[in-house]
Amino acid sequence: MSKSTIRVFKFGGASVQNAASIRNVTELIRSQRTTPLLVVVSAMGKMTNALERLVNDYRSGSDYRKELAFIKKYHDDVLSELFEKGDDLFDKIEFTYTELEKQLFQPGEYDEVYDQVVSFGEILSTQILAAFLIKNSIPTVWVDARKVVSTDSSWREGKIRWEETEKNCQPLLFALNDHVMITQGFLGSDSNHKTVTLGRDGSDFSAAIFASCLHAQSVTIWKDVPGVMNADPKRLSGAVVFDELPFKEAAEMTYYGASVIHPKTIKPLANKNIPLLVKNFDDPSLPGTKIHECSVFQLPPLIVFKDNQCLISCKVTDYTFFSEEQLQVVFQLVAGHGVHINVMQNSAISFSFCVDFRDNKVMPLIGELSKHFEVYYNTGLTLITIKNYDQKTFNEYRSKKGVILEQSSRSTLQVLLKN
């Protein structure tokens, strides 16, 4: 089998959220299984959120048992629709619940325990999907991504050890000859065999990791939209689908916050020239969007909304100008707190920057900045980025009500709004 014939599919939470969805994915896999196929799967529905609540409840001393019961019932209801009573899978899932509880009770810092517990969303979804594929006479093998994807110990944002991961992928080639391979997105493990997650919505990245290491023919991300669109259709009714996009354009889109693809997905695929397809799981006949090495002229404006933003402004207090040395202090503190700047702007006596508001990271950062500067901040803001703007969109978004920061370049306009 030539490695170039392998395809990688990725199914997100919406595509495996209930029994009907799993039946749909099963038929889609059956119809698409023309070449060796590796399938990366997310947790079911909003199960990652439920597992996060479980960790928070337990760690805060609240009654965690209600959330745990919800998680078990959610999966049990799906099992009952898909399998007859007495099926071996029920015992297997019950054992997985036991392992989940065991990890919840382990001592350790919050982020470490978070990774051990939240990872069970993907373990459960893939166990159920793999068993249902086998039940429907599709030769299937379940693979634990934690034994393949090697990372460092950066909890909740694991960095990939590429050489080791590629080595771990090679034994998969034999099974891919005649089996659909089901594995988990979002997961890896460190040198101590502890689970490390790759960041929220990291299953896209997982698909790119497997594809890169196996020199796959393509990656297809199956979503509930007809492809990559120039805006969120829930926000803008006139959003259109891109037929194709260059890797560079797609990478910039993800940088600015377009949620259709995880930001880390593009680089490993572009490096190996592996095309990325974004298609609709409800209607696979739709062409979707192809992201690859190409040139596309006169793209329509891309409009990206990012909510829950925080604007932080640092002012010097002694009437001197904001110098490079003071910028260095800001950047060192921002990097040290693991915060990513979405847009920044400086004046003679102040430096302002906008970040995603994560209370546990941003508030300690503000505390540290306050030791050096007079600091002001606003939360609950929305950052709108318009890439490849035309005159109409440029004028429209600059004149939006509540703009508190505006920045433009030759091709990109960003405005920060009070909601």
Beta strands, then each sheet from edge to edge (+ up, - down):
strand 1: 7-11
strand 2: 37-41
strand 3: 140-142
strand 4: 180-184
strand 5: 187-189
strand 6: 195-197
strand 7: 218-223
strand 8: 244-246
strand 9: 276-280
strand 10: 289-292
strand 11: 302-315
strand 12: 341-346
strand 13: 350-356
strand 14: 374-387
strand 15: 403-408
strand 16: 412-418
sheet 1: 3+ 4+ 2+ 1+ 7+ 9+ 10- 8-
sheet 2: 5+ 6-
sheet 3: 12+ 13- 11+ 14- 16+ 15-
end
